[in-house]
Amino acid sequence: MQEGQYESSVPTIADRVVQASLKLVLEPIFEADFKPCSYGFRPNRRAQDAIAEIHHFASESINYRWVFETDIKLDFRSFWVWPVIMTARCRVVAGCA
């Protein structure tokens, strides 16, 4: 590699195939654990859907008097990743609960 050049990190077709295959296998395993009120990074669910649900439950016609607390911060540096990886590995490989 010459000076001023950099190595490209564009995913190859093989990488894309592996990623899509993993998604098809892993998504149903973890999707079953989510509650219906969970919207983050789930198929067919958007932030706008979560806002619409909050608006619906907080509207006057429902007469609920609730306080909603939401967390919209995504910061993977705020927790230790290794236990999460090991839990995911156990869930996928051994079928642990």
KERO-620749 format. One record per residue: x, y, z of N, C-alpha, C, O, CB in turn; residue number from 1. Coordinates in Angstrom, 1 decimal, always signed. Last residue first. Glycine has a CB too. Example, Ala and Ser with C-alpha at 12.3 -4.5 7.8 and 13.67 -1.06 7.14 Angstrom:
BEGIN
LOPA n_east n_north   n_up ca_east ca_north  ca_up c_east c_north   c_up o_east o_north   o_up cb_east cb_north  cb_up num
LOPA  +12.8    -2.2   +7.1   +13.7     -1.1   +7.1  +12.9    +0.0   +7.9  +13.4    +1.1   +8.0   +14.1     -0.6   +5.7   2
LOPA  +13.2    -5.7   +7.8   +12.3     -4.5   +7.8  +13.2    -3.3   +7.8  +14.2    -3.3   +8.5   +11.3     -4.5   +9.0   1
//
This chain:
BEGIN
LOPA n_east n_north   n_up ca_east ca_north  ca_up c_east c_north   c_up o_east o_north   o_up cb_east cb_north  cb_up num
LOPA  -32.0   -20.2  +29.2   -33.1    -19.2  +29.3  -32.6   -17.9  +29.7  -33.3   -16.9  +29.9   -34.1    -19.7  +30.4  97
LOPA  -30.0   -21.7  +26.6   -30.2    -21.3  +28.0  -31.3   -20.2  +28.0  -31.6   -19.5  +27.1   -28.9    -20.7  +28.6  96
LOPA  -29.2   -22.9  +24.2   -30.6    -22.7  +24.5  -31.0   -22.3  +25.9  -32.1   -22.6  +26.4   -31.4    -23.9  +24.1  95
LOPA  -26.6   -23.0  +23.6   -27.1    -24.0  +24.5  -28.6   -23.9  +24.7  -29.2   -24.8  +25.3   -26.4    -24.0  +25.8  94
LOPA  -26.3   -21.0  +21.6   -25.7    -22.3  +21.4  -26.4   -23.3  +22.3  -26.7   -24.4  +21.8   -24.2    -22.2  +21.8  93
LOPA  -28.0   -18.7  +22.4   -28.0    -19.3  +21.0  -27.5   -20.7  +20.9  -28.1   -21.6  +20.3   -27.2    -18.4  +20.1  92
LOPA  -27.5   -18.3  +25.1   -28.8    -18.4  +24.6  -28.9   -19.0  +23.2  -29.8   -19.8  +22.9   -29.4    -17.0  +24.5  91
LOPA  -24.7   -18.2  +25.2   -25.4    -19.3  +25.9  -26.8   -19.4  +25.3  -27.2   -20.6  +25.1   -25.4    -19.0  +27.4  90
LOPA  -24.3   -15.8  +23.7   -23.7    -17.1  +23.3  -24.4   -18.3  +23.9  -24.8   -19.2  +23.2   -22.2    -17.1  +23.6  89
LOPA  -25.6   -14.0  +25.3   -26.1    -14.2  +24.0  -25.6   -15.5  +23.5  -26.3   -16.3  +22.8   -25.7    -13.1  +23.0  88
LOPA  -23.9   -14.1  +27.6   -25.3    -14.4  +27.7  -25.9   -14.8  +26.3  -26.7   -15.7  +26.2   -26.1    -13.3  +28.4  87
LOPA  -21.5   -13.2  +26.4   -21.6    -14.6  +27.0  -23.0   -15.0  +27.2  -23.4   -16.2  +26.9   -20.9    -14.6  +28.3  86
LOPA  -22.3   -10.6  +25.8   -21.8    -11.5  +24.7  -21.9   -12.9  +25.2  -22.4   -13.8  +24.5   -20.4    -11.2  +24.3  85
LOPA  -22.8    -9.5  +28.3   -23.8     -9.6  +27.3  -23.5   -10.5  +26.2  -24.4   -11.3  +25.8   -24.0     -8.1  +26.7  84
LOPA  -20.3    -9.7  +29.6   -21.4    -10.5  +30.1  -22.5   -10.6  +29.1  -23.2   -11.6  +29.0   -21.9     -9.9  +31.4  83
LOPA  -18.8    -7.8  +27.8   -18.5     -9.3  +27.9  -19.6   -10.1  +28.4  -20.0   -11.1  +27.9   -17.2     -9.5  +28.7  82
LOPA  -19.4    -5.1  +28.1   -20.0     -5.9  +27.0  -19.8    -7.4  +27.1  -20.7    -8.2  +26.7   -19.4     -5.4  +25.7  81
LOPA  -20.5    -3.0  +30.6   -19.4     -4.0  +30.2  -20.0    -5.0  +29.2  -21.0    -5.6  +29.5   -18.9     -4.7  +31.5  80
LOPA  -21.8    +0.2  +29.7   -21.9     -1.1  +30.4  -20.8    -2.0  +29.8  -20.2    -1.8  +28.8   -23.3     -1.8  +30.2  79
LOPA  -21.5    +2.5  +28.3   -21.9     +2.6  +29.7  -22.1    +1.3  +30.4  -22.4    +1.2  +31.6   -23.2     +3.3  +29.7  78
LOPA  -20.9    +2.3  +25.7   -19.8     +2.4  +26.6  -20.2    +2.4  +28.0  -19.3    +2.3  +28.9   -19.0     +3.7  +26.2  77
LOPA  -23.2    +2.3  +24.3   -22.7     +1.0  +24.6  -21.4    +1.1  +25.5  -21.0    +0.0  +26.0   -22.3     +0.2  +23.4  76
LOPA  -25.8    +4.2  +24.4   -24.4     +4.4  +24.7  -23.8    +3.0  +25.2  -24.0    +2.6  +26.4   -24.2     +5.4  +25.8  75
LOPA  -28.4    +5.9  +23.5   -27.8     +4.6  +23.1  -26.3    +4.8  +23.3  -25.6    +5.4  +22.5   -28.1     +4.2  +21.6  74
LOPA  -31.2    +7.2  +24.9   -29.8     +7.3  +24.8  -29.2    +5.9  +24.5  -29.5    +4.9  +25.2   -29.1     +7.9  +26.1  73
LOPA  -33.8    +7.2  +25.5   -33.5     +7.3  +24.1  -32.0    +7.4  +23.9  -31.5    +7.6  +22.7   -34.2     +8.5  +23.4  72
LOPA  -36.0    +6.0  +27.6   -34.6     +6.1  +27.5  -34.2    +6.1  +26.0  -34.3    +5.1  +25.4   -33.8     +5.0  +28.3  71
LOPA  -38.8    +7.5  +29.4   -38.2     +6.8  +28.2  -36.7    +7.0  +28.2  -36.2    +8.0  +28.7   -38.8     +7.3  +26.9  70
LOPA  -41.5    +7.4  +31.4   -40.1     +7.6  +31.4  -39.5    +6.8  +30.2  -39.7    +5.6  +30.1   -39.4     +7.1  +32.8  69
LOPA  -44.6    +8.8  +32.1   -43.8     +8.0  +31.1  -42.3    +8.4  +31.2  -41.9    +9.6  +31.2   -44.3     +8.2  +29.7  68
LOPA  -47.1    +8.6  +34.4   -45.8     +9.3  +34.1  -45.0    +8.3  +33.2  -44.8    +7.2  +33.5   -45.0     +9.7  +35.4  67
LOPA  -50.6    +8.8  +33.9   -49.4     +8.1  +34.1  -48.2    +9.0  +33.9  -48.3   +10.1  +33.3   -49.3     +6.9  +33.1  66
LOPA  -53.6    +8.6  +34.0   -52.8     +9.6  +34.6  -51.4    +8.9  +34.9  -51.2    +8.6  +36.1   -53.4    +10.3  +35.8  65
LOPA  -56.0    +8.1  +31.4   -54.9     +7.6  +32.2  -54.1    +8.7  +32.8  -53.9    +9.8  +32.1   -53.9     +6.6  +31.4  64
LOPA  -58.0    +8.8  +29.6   -58.1     +9.2  +31.0  -57.1    +8.5  +31.9  -57.3    +8.3  +33.1   -59.5     +8.9  +31.5  63
LOPA  -58.4    +8.6  +26.9   -58.1     +7.4  +27.7  -58.3    +7.6  +29.2  -58.6    +6.7  +29.9   -56.7     +6.8  +27.4  62
LOPA  -58.7   +11.2  +26.1   -59.8    +10.3  +25.8  -59.6    +9.0  +26.6  -60.6    +8.3  +26.9   -59.9    +10.0  +24.4  61
LOPA  -56.2   +12.5  +26.6   -57.4    +12.8  +27.5  -58.5   +11.7  +27.3  -59.1   +11.4  +28.3   -57.9    +14.1  +27.3  60
LOPA  -53.3   +10.5  +26.1   -54.3    +11.4  +25.7  -55.5   +11.5  +26.6  -55.7   +10.6  +27.4   -54.8    +11.0  +24.3  59
LOPA  -51.4    +8.7  +26.7   -51.4     +9.9  +27.5  -52.5   +10.9  +27.1  -52.6   +11.9  +27.7   -50.0    +10.6  +27.3  58
LOPA  -51.7    +6.6  +24.9   -52.0     +6.3  +26.3  -52.0    +7.6  +27.2  -52.6    +7.6  +28.3   -51.0     +5.4  +26.8  57
LOPA  -51.1    +8.0  +22.5   -52.4     +7.4  +22.7  -52.7    +7.2  +24.2  -53.8    +7.5  +24.6   -52.4     +6.0  +21.9  56
LOPA  -48.4    +8.8  +23.0   -49.4     +9.8  +22.8  -50.8    +9.2  +23.0  -51.7    +9.9  +23.6   -49.3    +10.4  +21.4  55
LOPA  -47.2    +6.3  +23.1   -47.2     +7.2  +24.3  -48.3    +8.2  +24.2  -48.9    +8.5  +25.1   -45.8     +7.8  +24.4  54
LOPA  -47.7    +5.5  +20.5   -48.3     +4.7  +21.6  -48.3    +5.6  +22.9  -49.3    +5.6  +23.6   -47.5     +3.4  +21.8  53
LOPA  -46.2    +7.3  +19.0   -47.7     +7.3  +18.8  -48.3    +6.5  +20.0  -49.4    +6.9  +20.4   -48.0     +6.6  +17.5  52
LOPA  -43.7    +6.7  +19.9   -44.2     +8.0  +20.2  -45.7    +8.0  +20.1  -46.4    +8.6  +20.9   -43.6     +9.1  +19.3  51
LOPA  -43.5    +4.1  +18.8   -43.4     +4.3  +20.2  -44.0    +5.6  +20.7  -44.7    +5.7  +21.7   -41.9     +4.1  +20.7  50
LOPA  -43.6    +4.8  +16.1   -44.6     +3.9  +16.6  -44.6    +4.1  +18.2  -45.7    +4.1  +18.8   -44.3     +2.5  +16.2  49
LOPA  -41.2    +6.3  +15.8   -42.5     +7.0  +15.6  -43.7    +6.1  +16.2  -44.6    +6.7  +16.7   -42.7     +7.3  +14.1  48
LOPA  -39.3    +4.3  +16.0   -39.4     +5.3  +17.1  -40.8    +6.0  +17.0  -41.4    +6.4  +18.0   -38.3     +6.3  +17.0  47
LOPA  -40.8    +1.3  +14.8   -40.0     +2.5  +14.6  -40.2    +3.4  +15.9  -41.1    +3.1  +16.7   -40.5     +3.3  +13.4  46
LOPA  -40.9    -2.0  +13.7   -41.2     -1.1  +14.8  -40.2    +0.1  +14.7  -39.0    -0.1  +14.5   -41.0     -1.8  +16.2  45
LOPA  -40.1    -4.1  +12.0   -41.4     -3.5  +11.8  -41.8    -2.6  +13.0  -43.0    -2.4  +13.2   -42.4     -4.6  +11.7  44
LOPA  -37.8    -5.5  +14.3   -38.3     -5.4  +12.9  -39.8    -4.9  +13.0  -40.5    -5.2  +13.9   -38.4     -6.9  +12.3  43
LOPA  -36.2    -3.2  +16.6   -36.9     -4.4  +16.3  -37.6    -4.3  +14.9  -37.8    -3.2  +14.4   -38.0     -4.6  +17.4  42
LOPA  -34.9    -1.1  +18.0   -34.1     -1.9  +17.0  -34.9    -3.3  +16.7  -34.2    -4.3  +16.7   -32.7     -2.2  +17.5  41
LOPA  -37.2    -0.7  +20.5   -35.8     -0.4  +20.1  -35.2    -1.5  +19.1  -35.1    -2.6  +19.5   -34.9     -0.2  +21.2  40
LOPA  -39.7    -1.2  +21.6   -39.6     -0.7  +20.3  -38.2    -0.6  +19.7  -38.0    -0.5  +18.5   -40.3     +0.6  +20.1  39
LOPA  -41.8    -3.0  +23.8   -40.4     -2.7  +23.4  -40.3    -2.3  +21.9  -40.8    -3.0  +21.1   -39.5     -3.9  +23.8  38
LOPA  -44.3    -3.9  +24.4   -44.0     -2.4  +24.5  -42.6    -2.0  +24.2  -42.3    -0.8  +24.3   -44.4     -2.0  +26.0  37
LOPA  -44.2    -6.7  +24.2   -44.8     -5.9  +23.2  -44.6    -4.4  +23.2  -44.7    -3.7  +22.2   -46.3     -6.1  +23.2  36
LOPA  -40.8    -7.7  +25.1   -42.2     -7.4  +25.5  -42.8    -6.6  +24.3  -42.1    -5.9  +23.6   -42.3     -6.7  +26.8  35
LOPA  -38.7   -10.2  +23.8   -39.1     -8.8  +24.0  -40.5    -8.7  +24.4  -41.4    -9.5  +23.9   -38.8     -8.1  +22.7  34
LOPA  -38.1   -12.9  +23.3   -37.9    -12.4  +24.7  -38.4   -11.0  +24.9  -38.6   -10.6  +26.0   -36.4    -12.5  +25.0  33
LOPA  -38.4   -13.3  +20.6   -39.4    -14.0  +21.5  -39.2   -13.4  +22.9  -40.2   -13.5  +23.7   -39.2    -15.5  +21.5  32
LOPA  -36.1   -12.2  +19.5   -37.4    -11.5  +19.4  -38.4   -12.0  +20.3  -39.3   -11.3  +20.8   -37.9    -11.6  +17.9  31
LOPA  -34.1   -14.1  +19.8   -34.2    -12.9  +20.7  -35.5   -12.2  +20.6  -35.9   -11.6  +21.6   -33.0    -12.0  +20.4  30
LOPA  -34.9   -15.9  +17.8   -34.5    -16.4  +19.1  -34.6   -15.2  +20.1  -35.2   -15.4  +21.2   -33.0    -16.9  +19.1  29
LOPA  -35.3   -14.5  +15.4   -36.4    -15.1  +16.1  -36.1   -15.6  +17.5  -37.0   -15.6  +18.4   -36.9    -16.3  +15.3  28
LOPA  -32.5   -13.5  +15.0   -33.6    -12.6  +15.2  -34.8   -13.3  +15.9  -35.3   -12.8  +16.9   -34.1    -12.0  +13.9  27
LOPA  -30.7   -15.6  +14.3   -30.7    -15.0  +15.6  -31.9   -14.2  +16.0  -32.4   -14.1  +17.1   -29.5    -14.1  +15.8  26
LOPA  -31.3   -16.4  +11.6   -31.2    -17.4  +12.7  -31.4   -16.7  +14.1  -32.1   -17.2  +14.9   -29.8    -18.1  +12.7  25
LOPA  -31.3   -14.0  +10.1   -32.4    -15.0  +10.0  -32.4   -16.0  +11.1  -33.5   -16.4  +11.6   -32.3    -15.7   +8.7  24
LOPA  -28.7   -13.0  +10.8   -29.9    -12.3  +11.2  -31.2   -13.2  +11.1  -32.0   -13.2  +12.0   -30.2    -11.1  +10.2  23
LOPA  -27.1   -14.9   +9.6   -27.1    -14.8  +11.0  -28.3   -14.0  +11.5  -28.9   -14.4  +12.5   -25.8    -14.0  +11.5  22
LOPA  -27.7   -14.3   +6.9   -27.9    -15.6   +7.4  -28.0   -15.6   +9.0  -28.9   -16.2   +9.6   -26.9    -16.6   +7.0  21
LOPA  -26.7   -11.7   +6.7   -28.1    -11.9   +6.5  -28.5   -13.3   +7.0  -29.6   -13.4   +7.6   -28.5    -11.9   +5.0  20
LOPA  -24.0   -12.1   +7.1   -24.7    -11.2   +8.0  -26.2   -11.5   +7.9  -26.9   -11.6   +8.9   -24.4     -9.8   +7.7  19
LOPA  -23.3   -13.8   +5.0   -23.2    -14.3   +6.3  -24.0   -13.4   +7.3  -24.7   -14.0   +8.2   -21.7    -14.3   +6.8  18
LOPA  -23.8   -12.0   +2.9   -24.6    -13.3   +2.9  -24.5   -13.8   +4.4  -25.5   -14.3   +4.9   -24.0    -14.3   +1.9  17
LOPA  -21.9   -10.0   +3.4   -23.4     -9.7   +3.4  -24.2   -10.9   +3.5  -25.2   -10.9   +4.2   -23.8     -8.9   +2.2  16
LOPA  -19.6   -11.4   +3.0   -19.9    -10.8   +4.3  -21.4   -10.6   +4.4  -22.0   -10.8   +5.5   -19.1     -9.6   +4.5  15
LOPA  -19.8   -12.0   +0.2   -19.8    -13.1   +1.2  -20.1   -12.6   +2.6  -20.8   -13.3   +3.3   -18.4    -13.8   +1.2  14
LOPA  -19.6    -9.4   -0.8   -20.9    -10.1   -1.0  -20.9   -11.3   +0.0  -22.0   -11.6   +0.6   -21.0    -10.7   -2.4  13
LOPA  -17.8    -7.4   +1.6   -17.9     -8.1   +0.4  -19.3    -8.8   +0.3  -20.1    -8.8   +1.3   -16.8     -9.2   +0.2  12
LOPA  -17.9    -4.1   +2.9   -18.2     -5.5   +3.1  -18.3    -6.2   +1.7  -18.9    -5.6   +0.7   -19.5     -5.7   +3.8  11
LOPA  -15.0    -2.1   +2.8   -16.4     -2.3   +2.3  -16.7    -3.8   +2.4  -15.9    -4.6   +1.9   -16.4     -1.8   +0.8  10
LOPA  -12.7    -1.0   +3.7   -13.4     -2.0   +4.6  -14.8    -2.2   +4.1  -15.7    -2.4   +5.0   -13.4     -1.4   +6.1   9
LOPA   -9.5    -0.5   +2.2   -11.0     -0.4   +2.1  -11.6    -1.4   +3.1  -11.2    -2.6   +3.1   -11.5     -0.6   +0.7   8
LOPA   -6.7    +1.0   +3.5    -7.3     -0.3   +3.2   -8.9    -0.1   +3.2   -9.4    +0.5   +4.2    -6.9     -1.4   +4.1   7
LOPA   -5.4    +3.9   +1.9    -5.9     +3.2   +3.1   -6.6    +2.0   +2.6   -7.1    +1.9   +1.5    -6.9     +4.1   +3.9   6
LOPA   -2.7    +6.1   +0.9    -3.8     +5.1   +0.6   -4.2    +4.5   +1.9   -3.5    +4.4   +2.9    -3.4     +4.1   -0.4   5
LOPA   -0.6    +7.6   +1.7    -1.8     +8.3   +1.4   -3.0    +7.4   +1.0   -4.1    +7.9   +0.8    -1.5     +9.2   +0.3   4
LOPA   +1.8    +5.4   +0.3    +1.5     +6.5   +1.3   +0.3    +7.2   +0.8   +0.1    +7.5   -0.4    +2.7     +7.4   +1.4   3
LOPA   +0.6    +2.2   -0.8    +1.4     +3.4   -0.9   +0.9    +4.4   +0.1   -0.2    +4.4   +0.6    +1.3     +4.0   -2.4   2
LOPA   +0.8    -1.2   +0.0    +0.0     +0.0   +0.0   +0.9    +1.2   +0.0   +1.9    +1.3   +0.8    -1.0     +0.0   +1.2   1
//
